[in-house]
Amino acid sequence: MKRLFVAVKVTLDPEVRQTIEDLHHALRHHTITWVKQDVCHLTLRFIGATPDSRIPQIRKALQRVCDQNQPFTMTLNKHGVFGSHYEPRVLWLGFEKFGSFEKMVRDMEPLLQEAGVEPYYGNIVPHITLGRVKKVVDKRRFWEQYEQTMGTLCQEIHIREITLYQSILHEEGPEYIPLATFPLNSQKNADKIIYDSKG
């Protein structure tokens, strides 16, 4: 069994990376599990525990999705917190307009279900997770520090390929292993996987 998800690897601009580092420092007195910036990604679909025998079908489904969708660009220009003002849970970066992303996810869903993946009924909210909040020492101070640090962010994110990842949970944080990467709209190479790990 492998714990799987589908995502786009994201490389953040130096200015955005510095803002995140500043946020780490500003919120250092609170207990937050931060996502390492070198494994930063934009998740399209969490699949979960999957038998090895089902992975080839999932790969075929993802290739079909990519053949149906062209590369596109989204603007990373939002930030926020999942949870509530009283109990913040997840710090994230987000996008204002994401029609092409939403279309690709909707195209993906029935194909993954055909491959034996359980249906997903949640909302499509593309975001990049920065950290998971475990404990807030002072809520008023937390929000002041957060707002003062984040400010305005803007970066173009180019979606050219998607990757099937295996997630291995460790005590010090998750490890993400790419199993296969698929280029969008690869009509000339419809059955070709440009990166393939046999894991």
N, C-alpha and C positions, 0 to 999 in steps of 0.2 A: 504493500500500500504506500502511496505517495500523497502528500498534502500539496495540492496544485492550485495555481492561480494564473490568470492571463494578464499581462501588463505591458506597458511601454517603459523602457528604461529612460530616465530623464537626467540630463546633465544641466544643473542650474548654473546661471551666470554668476560670475564672481561677486557682483553686488548683492544678489539674492542670497548667496552662500554666507556673505558677511553679515547680512541682516539676521540670518538664522543663528549664526554664532553669537551675535549680540543678544539674541533672545535667550540662548542657553545661559549666558552670563547673567542677564537680568532676572531670570527665573530660577537661579541656582539654589535658592533657599527652599524651593518647593520640590516635591518628589515627582520627577517626570522621567519616563523611559523614552529617550530620544532615538529617532531613526537615524542611522549613520548616513551621511550625505552621499557616500560612494555607492549605496544601494538604493538611492532615491528612485521611485517608480510611480507611474500612474496606472492604477489597477482598472482593468476593464471588467473582469469577472473572477470572483473567487469560486473555485470548484470544490476544494476540500479533499478529504481522504478518498483516494481513487485506486482501484486495483491496477496493477501493471498491465494486465491484459486489455484494459479499456483505453490506454493511452494512445495506441495507433489510431483508433477511431476519433479521438479528440483532436489529434494532429490533423487528420483529414478534414474535420469540421472547421478548424481554424484556417487551413489553407483555402477552403471554399469561401470563408468570410473575407479573406484578404483579396481574393480574385474579384470579389464583388465591390470592393471599396478602394478608392483612390487615396493617395497621400493627401494630408491636409494639415493645417496649422491652427493652433488655438493660442489665445493670449492668456497667460497666467497673470491675473491682476486682482485677485481677491485673496483674503485670508480670513480665517475664522476659527471657531471652536465648536465642536459637537458637544452636546450635553445641554447644560443650562448655565445661566449666570451664577446660580448658587452652587452648581456641581459641574464644572467643566471637565470633559473627559478626553477629548482628542483635539490637538492643535493641527491645523491643516492650511494648505494653499489651494486656491481654487480658480475657476474660470467663469467668465461672464456668459459667453456664447459658446455652445458646444453641440450644435446641430449635427455636424458630421460624426462626432464621437458618439452621440446618442444613436444615430442611424446604424453605425457599425455594431454597437452593443445589441441593438434590437435585431439586426441580421444574425448575430451570433447565437442568440438565445435558442431558437428552434433547432439549429444545427447541433448545438451542444446537447440538447435534450434527445435528439435522434441518436447521439453517441452514448446515451445512457446517463447523462448528468442530470441531477435533480433540478427542477425549475427554480428560477429566482423571481420573486414577486416584489422586490423592493424598488425604490426610486433610483433613477440613474443620476448620481451626483459625482461627476469626475473631480477628484481631489488628490493631492499629494500629502500623505500623513507626515507630520513633522515630529510628533511625540504624543505619548499617552500619559495623561495626568493621573498619578496615583494618590497624591496628597497635596492639598493646598494649605499652606501655613496661615496665610492671611488673605481672604478673598478680595477685599478692597485693594490691597497692595498688589495682588496678582494682576488684576485688571488694569490698574494704573501702569504697571511695568509692561504689560503686554501691549497696550495701546501706544505707549510712548516709544516702544522699540520697533514695532512693525511698520508703521507709516504707510507709504505707497510703494507697491511693487509692480513691476511690469516686465514680462519676458515672453517672447514668442517660443512656443513649444511645437516643433515639427514632428508630426506623426508619420513615419515612413515605414515602420515595421512593428509587429507585435511579437511578444515572446511568451512561451509557455514555461513557467517556473515551477520548481519544486521548493517548498518552504520547509526547512528543518528547524524546529524550535529548540533553542539552547537556553540555558539559564542566563547567559550574558546577552541574549538577544537572538532574533531569528537569522538563519543563513538562507540565502536565496540562490538556487542553482538553476541556470537556464538549461532547459531540456531541448528546446527547438525554437528557432526564430523564423518568422515568415514575413516576407516583404509585401506591402500592400500593392494591389493591382498588378501583380506579376503575371500578366497574361501570357508572356512568351515562355514562362517557366512554371506552368500551372501546378505541376507536381513536385517542384523542386523546393527543398528546405535548405536555406543557405547555411544554417548552422544546425548540427544535429548531434546531441549527446545521447548515448545509449542508456543513460541512467534510468 
